[in-house]
Amino acid sequence: MPLPVNNITQIPNNEPDAVPSLWNTRYEEIDQNFAYLEAGRAAAASELAGARGEKPSVGARIDEIAQQVTQLSPEFQGHLAGAIKYALDQAGVANSSIQALKQQIQQEGELLIENRGVVSGCTVEKSITAARNLNLTAGTCFANGRAYAVASGANMASVPSNIGAGSATVAAYLYLSAGGWKLAVTAIGESVPAGAIRLYNITIPANSTDATDPNLSNVTITSVRRVEAGFPQFFDTPVSQFVPISTLSANDWRIDIDVVSADGAPCDRKALNIASRAPNGFTLELASAADNVRVRYRVSKLNN
């Protein structure tokens, strides 16, 4: 780096050594060099500070740059892509395991078991005194965890006409009113209402009306009564319900059952029996007089 004044003016040998005025030119030249050197030093220091960034030294900064350059190499990018893919695969496996735990390995649900039927009587006959009507014989039914007396009645319900081109099926059932249990028949296409006791299925052929079949001669009445003469002490055909579950690898799963509520009679966990089990569901059987038994369950198979 050249100085502003490379050669300081020499003092002639023919002049006195101790004359101050003879040094002024030389001082000025020396000061120019010192000022130039200081400016260069400051500029170099500033450039070095900028070059090292936040690192303690230029060498540390160079090492960082070298590492970054290495990371941009095709080989490093290949390793990085492989690591990212592996991490994503592991995340997918973990997510699948969580989904399996929530939806299959451990399954929960709730069901309602209705326990209603007939103790005796409560049969239905076709009326011979009114068009398309049904008579009910006296008897005893059970619902809400207790038995009820059912009074007989003539022409208690009517069978709807079927003006369609095909046969239709309706149901005769008992329902609880302010005056006791009464007989009714569903309309075509309707279901038995909640809380009712289904007694008969009624098949009505096409074009069956008051005019074409007033005595229900072509109408078929089929009993579907659940008769439990031993109610409430014992049941010949305990009510049961199949509960489907997401298919597991085998039927050696564990089940936990909790009775949430029940109407009329005591009902604890011991009153519920697993009558059968399969990888895709189980049948729950009720050994109690209680009605409207609400049950929560959890099926677990952690080694699925």
Secondary structure as UniProt FT lines:
FT   TURN            13..14
FT   TURN            17..18
FT   HELIX           20..23
FT   HELIX           24..52
FT   TURN            53..54
FT   HELIX           58..71
FT   HELIX           74..100
FT   HELIX           101..105
FT   STRAND          106..113
FT   STRAND          117..121
FT   STRAND          124..126
FT   TURN            131..132
FT   STRAND          133..136
FT   STRAND          139..143
FT   TURN            144..145
FT   STRAND          146..150
FT   STRAND          153..158
FT   STRAND          168..177
FT   TURN            178..179
FT   STRAND          180..185
FT   TURN            188..189
FT   TURN            194..195
FT   STRAND          197..204
FT   TURN            206..207
FT   TURN            210..212
FT   TURN            214..215
FT   TURN            217..218
FT   STRAND          220..223
FT   TURN            229..233
FT   STRAND          240..244
FT   STRAND          254..263
FT   HELIX           269..271
FT   STRAND          272..278
FT   TURN            279..280
FT   STRAND          281..286
FT   STRAND          291..300
FT   TURN            302..303
//
